[in-house]
Amino acid sequence: MGIVKIGDELHAELRKASSVMCRSINAQAEFWMKVGMLAEANPSLTFTEIMAQQLKVADVHVSGIKAA
């Protein structure tokens, strides 16, 4: 485990996003870092495709769930 220094403005946005997404600030930062790494490694994929791929890897089935 290490310490990552980020700017105040990004930290403020991270705090707001973590609240909306019901994640801790650290979990939100990890999510953004993981998605960013996956996006850099797969530049032809959209965010939606990356998320679908990750859900499939985790064996999450959302086909029967309806959006509100």
TINU-331916 format. One line per 5 residues: number of its first residue (from 1); for each residue x, y, z of C-alpha. Coordinates in Angstrom, 1 decimal. Layout:
NUM) X/Y/Z; ...
REM end
This chain:
1) 0.0/0.0/0.0; 1.3/3.4/-0.9; 0.4/7.0/-0.8; -0.6/8.9/-3.9; -0.6/12.7/-3.9
6) -3.2/14.4/-6.0; -4.2/18.0/-6.4; -6.9/19.6/-4.3; -9.3/20.1/-7.2; -9.1/16.4/-8.2
11) -9.5/15.4/-4.6; -12.7/17.5/-4.3; -14.1/15.8/-7.4; -13.1/12.4/-6.1; -14.9/13.1/-2.8
16) -18.1/14.2/-4.7; -18.0/11.2/-7.0; -17.4/8.7/-4.2; -20.5/10.0/-2.5; -22.7/9.6/-5.6
21) -21.3/6.1/-6.3; -21.5/4.9/-2.7; -17.8/4.2/-2.5; -15.1/5.2/-0.1; -12.8/7.9/-1.5
26) -10.0/5.3/-1.8; -12.3/2.8/-3.6; -13.4/5.5/-6.0; -9.8/6.4/-6.8; -9.0/2.8/-7.3
31) -12.0/2.4/-9.7; -10.9/5.4/-11.7; -7.3/4.1/-11.9; -8.3/0.7/-12.9; -10.7/2.0/-15.6
36) -8.0/4.4/-16.8; -5.4/1.6/-17.1; -7.9/-0.6/-19.0; -8.8/2.3/-21.3; -5.1/2.9/-22.1
41) -4.5/-0.8/-22.7; -7.6/-1.1/-24.9; -8.0/2.3/-26.7; -10.6/1.0/-29.1; -13.1/0.1/-26.3
46) -15.7/2.5/-25.0; -16.3/2.9/-21.2; -19.5/0.8/-21.6; -17.5/-2.0/-23.3; -14.9/-1.9/-20.6
51) -17.5/-2.2/-17.9; -19.4/-5.0/-19.7; -16.1/-6.9/-20.1; -15.3/-6.5/-16.4; -18.8/-7.6/-15.3
56) -18.4/-10.7/-17.5; -15.0/-11.5/-16.0; -16.6/-11.2/-12.5; -19.5/-13.5/-13.7; -22.1/-10.8/-13.0
61) -25.4/-11.3/-14.9; -27.4/-8.1/-15.4; -29.5/-9.2/-18.4; -32.6/-9.9/-16.2; -32.4/-6.6/-14.2
66) -34.5/-3.7/-15.5; -33.3/-0.1/-15.3; -35.6/2.2/-13.3
REM end
